[in-house]
Amino acid sequence: MPAAHIAPSGSIEIRLRELRQLFHTLDPAPFRDQDLDEAAANYLVEACREAGPRSPLRLVVHMPAEEAHSVAATGLADAIHNYFAQRARQARADMHSMLRVGAISFVIGLAFLIACLGLRQWLLAMASPGENAVIGEGLLILGWVAMWRPTEALLYDWWPLARRRSLLRFLAGIPVEIRTSP
């Protein structure tokens, strides 16, 4: 991973010896569509997270003059923006998938809860007082426990995905500046 830091000026700065340090070396896609190196991408996401959602940031890439004036360098901003836009679309799809599974699980859990409550009522009606009380209480608890995970997914699990998507969308439009270094 190239050396990088967040400058007081509100920029994420990365120093490269060569442009390809920023990209996944085994990706055969054209430069504009290449994946960023995983460590570089994670660094940029964490730097944005650390700076906060309201911080105006820009990405400053320092590289030797011959690299900075290459054809690949002219497409650097597009390559970075495309990478993060694709990751934002994937995060959106993951969030919708998780919510869809959570909703289906909620319906199944609700049906199971109703079945448990019905069976409990039937057992309590058929037995004399005290008989089947433990089984009845167990069914009540089991029905509510079955609702735990679907409720958690629908109420809380999507928040980290939404925050990540927001960071990725920000990075999909971050201003990119190339500076030459000796």
N, C-alpha and C positions, 0 to 999 in steps of 0.2 A: 504494500500500500504506500502511495506517495505521502510525503510529509504534508500535514494540513493543520490549519487552526482557524478559529473565528477571530478576526481582527476587531479592534474596538470600533472601527468605522462601520461595522455591520456587514462585513463581507466574510464569506467562507473562502479561505485561501488554500490553494493546493499547488505544490511545487512538483513539476515533472521533469525528468530528463528527456523523456520522449512521450509523445501523445498516446501511444499504445499502452502505456502503463495504466491508463484510465479504463481500458476496455478488457473484456473477457477475451483471452487470447485464442480460444478454440471456437469462437463463434464465427461461422462462415458467412454470415449476413453482410450485406453492403454496410459501409461505415456508418451511414445515417441510421441504420436499423440495428446496429450491434448492441449487445448487452454490455452494460458497464461491469467492471470488475466488482464482484460481490462486496469485497471490503470497501471499495470506494463508494459504492451505492449506500451501504450501511452507514458509512461515515457521514455522508451528506444528509441522510435521513436523521441521524442522531444529532448532527450539528443544528439542523432546523428545529428539532424537538427541544434541544438545549436553549436555543435562542428565544423560543416562544413563538406562538402563532401570530402575534401582532408585530413582530420585528421585521422591518424592511431589510431584507438580505439580498446579496448578490454573490455570485460565484466568481472568484478571480482565480484564473489558472495561469501560473507562471511557468514558462518553458523557454528553452533556447530559441534564439531568433529563427534559425533554419526550420525548426518545428512550427513555430508560430506563424510562419508565412507559407506553410504547406497547404495543399488543397484540402487535406483532411481537417486542418485547423479551422478552415472557413466553415465547415459543417459541424463543428464541435457543439455549438449551442443547440442546433437541431437534433443532433444525436442524443444529447442529454435530455432535452425536452421530450423527444419521442420515447426514450426509455422510461422516464417517470410517468408520462401519460399512459403508456401501456400498463405499468404497474398500478396506477390509479384505477384504470378500468378493471383490472383483475381484482383489486381490493373491493371495488363496488360489487362485482359479481360474487365474490366470496361473502360479502355482507348480505346480499340478497339471498344467496343460497342458505346461509346460516339462519336467516329469519324465516325462510320458507320451511326448512327442516324444523325449526322451533315451533312454528305454527302447526305443522302436521303433528309433531310430538305433543303439543298442547291439546289438540283434539283427541288424540289417542289417550293421553293421560286423563283428560276429563271423562272420557267414556269409561276408563278403568276405575276412576274414582266413583262414578255413578254406580258401576257394577259392584264395587266394594261396599258402598253404602246400602245398596239394595240387598245384597247378600247378608250384610250385618243386620238390617232390619228384619229380614226373614228369619235369621237364626235367633234373634232376640224374641220374636213373636212365637216361635215354635218351642222355645225352651222355658223352663221355669226360671224364676229369678235366681241369678247367680250362676246358672249353667251357661256355658258358652260365652261368658262375659269376657274372658281373656281372648278368645277367638274373635269376638265382636270388636274389641278394642284394637286388636292386631289388624283387622281388616280396615278399620278407620284410619289407623296410622299408615298402613300400606298404601291406601288410596291417596292420602295427602302427600306421602313421600314420592309417589309416582308423578305428582305435579311439580315437584321441586325443580328438576332439571329443565323442563320446557319453560317454566316461568322464569328461571334464571337466564335462559338463552334469550327470551323475548324482552326481558327488562334490562339486563346488564351486559351480556356478552358481546353485543354489537358495538358498544362504545369504543373499545380499543380499535376495532376495524374502521370505524368512522373517523377517529383521530388520525390513524395511519393514512387513510384515503385523503384526508385534508392535507397532510404533509406532502404526500406524493403529488397531489394536484398543484400545490404551491411550487414544488420542485419542477413540475412540468412547464412552468412559466418563469422560473427564476432567471433574472438577467445574468448573462455569462460574459465575462470580460477576459480577454487574453492579454497577458503582459509578457514581454520578453525579459529574460534573465540571462546573465552570462553563463 
